């Protein structure tokens, strides 16, 4: 994984985080009648996001340290 690809991947994930957070906040404030967005769903989605970012960082770290 080259440096440029790694930084592009992280930048893309953080842009995705910004858009996802905007959508979640908008839906949470608006509270539509058939809203399935609960606090549990929000926490699970952010947990999944941070697990994927953590995996990307760990893979990059181990490739940097052990090569």
C-alpha positions as CSV (number, residue, x, y, z in Angstrom):
1,X,0.0,0.0,0.0
2,X,1.7,3.2,-1.1
3,X,1.6,6.3,1.0
4,X,-0.7,8.2,-1.4
5,X,-3.2,5.4,-1.5
6,X,-3.2,5.1,2.3
7,X,-3.8,8.9,2.8
8,X,-6.5,8.9,0.0
9,X,-8.2,5.9,1.7
10,X,-8.2,7.6,5.1
11,X,-9.4,10.9,3.6
12,X,-12.3,9.1,1.8
13,X,-13.3,7.4,5.1
14,X,-13.3,10.7,7.0
15,X,-15.3,12.4,4.3
16,X,-17.8,9.5,4.5
17,X,-17.9,10.1,8.3
18,X,-18.8,13.7,7.8
19,X,-21.6,13.0,5.3
20,X,-22.9,10.1,7.4
21,X,-22.9,12.2,10.6
22,X,-24.7,15.0,8.8
23,X,-27.4,12.6,7.6
24,X,-27.8,11.0,11.0
25,X,-28.1,14.3,12.8
26,X,-30.6,15.6,10.3
27,X,-32.8,12.5,10.6
28,X,-32.4,12.5,14.4
29,X,-33.5,16.2,14.7
30,X,-36.3,15.9,12.2
31,X,-37.8,12.7,13.7
32,X,-40.0,11.3,10.9
33,X,-43.0,9.2,12.0
34,X,-41.7,5.9,10.7
35,X,-38.2,6.4,12.0
36,X,-36.2,3.2,12.5
37,X,-33.1,5.2,13.6
38,X,-32.5,4.4,17.2
39,X,-29.6,5.3,19.4
40,X,-28.5,1.6,19.2
41,X,-28.4,1.7,15.3
42,X,-26.4,4.9,15.4
43,X,-23.9,3.4,17.8
44,X,-23.6,0.2,15.8
45,X,-23.0,2.1,12.6
46,X,-20.3,4.3,14.1
47,X,-18.8,1.3,15.8
48,X,-18.6,-0.5,12.5
49,X,-17.1,2.6,10.9
50,X,-14.3,2.9,13.5
51,X,-13.6,-0.8,13.3
52,X,-12.9,-0.4,9.6
53,X,-10.8,2.7,10.1
54,X,-8.9,0.9,12.9
55,X,-8.2,-2.1,10.5
56,X,-6.9,0.2,7.8
57,X,-4.6,1.9,10.3
58,X,-3.4,-1.4,11.8
59,X,-2.7,-2.9,8.4
60,X,-0.7,0.2,7.4
61,X,1.2,0.1,10.7
62,X,2.2,-3.5,10.4
63,X,3.2,-3.1,6.8
64,X,5.4,-0.2,7.8
65,X,7.0,-1.8,10.8
66,X,7.6,-5.3,9.4
67,X,8.7,-4.5,5.9
